[in-house]
Each structure stands twice: as C-alpha cells, then as structure tokens.
Amino acid sequence: MKKLSVIALVGIGLLAASCTKEKSADTAATATEQKVAESKGEVLAVDVAASVVNWKAFHKGGMAPRWGTLNVKSGDLSVEGDQLTAGNFVIDMNSIKVDPASVTEKDKKPGDLEAHLKNPDFFDTAKNPTSDFKITSVTDLKEAPKDAVAGANKTVSGNLTLSGKTMNVTFPAKVDVAEGSASVQAKFTVNRADWGIKFGTSEADPAEWMISKDIEIAVDVKAKK
C-alpha cells in the first residue's frame, strides 16, 4: 500500500502547468552555497498575505502530476533606486497543500499526500519546519529563456535551503520595483536529489524509479512599506 501511495504522489514541485509533459520551466543552475548579498537602500517587508510559492511534481514522462501551494512566512526585499539589491523569504513547510484537482484517483486523498510530504521520506517538517531563500546576486537579463516567467528581466541567484541543506540556484525572474514596493516572480525547475530528497529515486525499484526528481517552483513574492 505504501508503494502505491508513493507512485501516486511524487516528491514536490512547484507551479501548475501542462499535464502532458514532465516540466514546463527551465532547470535552474545549481552550485554550492554562496555569500548572501548585502542589503542596500530601503528594506521592504514581504507581504505574506499576497505572496505564495506554488509547486508541481511528476512521475516520469509527466504522468500523474501533483501540484499545490506553500505559504510565505516572513521576509524582506532591499531596494536602492529602482534596483533590487538583496532579499530573503522564509517558507512554512507545514503549510504545504496538495490541490484536490491534481488528485484524480478515487483511492487517493489530498490530505494523505500532504502528510506523506511532511514525513521523513520527503521534508520531515517536524525537524525542518521552514525552508528559505536568500538572494546572493541580481543582474540584468539580456534574453529570457522561452520557459521563463512572463516579463523576466533579471537573473537572480540565491541560497535555497530545503530539508536542512543549502544550495545556490540561478534562474530568470521578473523583478518590479516601484515607489514603496517591490516584487519578484520566477519559475524554475530543480533536482530534489541535490538537496538529499532521494525518496522514490532508486532505479533498483521500478515503482520508486517512476517518480521524477524534477521539482517545479513558482515564486511570487511581494514586499511593501
């Protein structure tokens, strides 16, 4: 029964997109943890009510995708002039939700899948109740990849911590800075095994091997005075 639930589940991923292919966002460049960018200019508090992280995950070949949301718990964005200089946000991993629309099997329940994502097979939220992202650099984007978020104008790098492990990721983003407000929107794909989240990735077991390592993450973070 456990393996059947694993087959139906899949790790985590972000952003609801096409169900006919395995991913719809470019893979983020991944590296070791980097020095966090120095905060310069005005510091704006993240509006947690208006911010969200969407996730999407798959079985190999794009089969039986699951998607849902995570709440942003806290954070801030630093702006100087019309430029984003630094920032960070904290994700409440216990807030993970599976969209019921992604659970089409009659014998599966969103609540059961949420509980599995919270246990030690995946995020072990009792031990790691939060994840976080800390910006390490923001540069101008010359040409956006075709699968980048609409309006992408910057390349953002940052330290992403999942399940207690930190890796640096780089991806295209849409960054908007206005008087008293700022926002960051992005979508990208990561390999969850890079963070040690390896449940369901063993090629020795056909049932586990069916689960993709890809996670799609869609970030929409807004900050204001």
Order of alpha helices (4+ residues) and beta strands (2+ residues): alpha-beta-beta-beta-beta-beta-alpha-beta-beta-beta-beta-alpha-beta
